[in-house]
């Protein structure tokens, strides 16, 4: 993954795909209202801009019914090499 400092493009791409799948009739502005952010903030989120607060991403996840995945954000999976 090629990332620009302060951006996670894959995060933005997954948000955009989830938005279009769950709310196919929503415009960018309509979905921004749905998650209570401005149009430009949603654009930044869909670019994977990490300067947008985590709470905004979490709010989008809640509306998209994906919030349970946030609890796994820093979950370490056991490795065969762990003692």
C-alpha positions, -999 to +999 in steps of 0.1 A: +000+000+000+014+034-010+005+060+016+010+097+018+019+110+053-013+113+073-035+093+049-048+057+048-063+054+013-075+019+019-096+032+049-112+058+027-118+034-001-135+009+023-157+037+037-167+048+001-175+012-009-196+006+023-215+039+018-223+031-018-234-005-009-255+004+022-270+037+009-268+035-029-293+063-034-274+088-012-253+115-027-221+125-009-239+154+007-269+132+018-246+107+035-226+135+051-258+147+067-267+111+077-234+108+097-236+144+109-204+158+092-199+184+065-195+175+028-158+184+028-152+163+060-167+133+043-146+139+012-115+139+035-127+108+052-131+090+019-095+101+010-084+084+042-074+116+059-062+109+094-066+145+106-103+137+108-112+126+143-116+089+150-151+098+164-162+109+129-150+076+114-167+057+143-200+077+136-199+066+100-192+030+111-223+031+134-245+043+106-231+017+083-236-010+110-199-017+111-190-003+146-183-038+160-151-038+139-137-008+158-134-030+189-109-050+170-087-021+159-057-030+180-065-066+187-035-088+185-040-122+170-020-150+187+010-161+166+026-195+164+057-178+176+042-162+207+051-178+240 
